């Protein structure tokens, strides 16, 4: 897993940012956990599908990237595939 920290350059209303993302979530393609302050989705990348989890806090966000977890999540979310935006998924995620 790779983690990238992105610090806010000014005031960051992380609860509001997470609430907006939760309100616009694509069912089956992403998961927003308000209690844990996280947003998770599978995204295509040059190395294949990658699970991206963003953890929000008052100072910014941490982005965790996990290519190995992508296969497991893609299989679990496969029944909801018709709800996902095409650019969020690649066929490789389902094999």
Secondary structure, 3 states (H helix, E strand, C coil): CEEEEEECCCCCCHHHHHHHHHHCCCCCCEEEECCCCEEEEEECCCCCCEEEEEEEECCEEEEEEEHHHHHHHHHHHHHHHHHCCHHHCCHHHHC
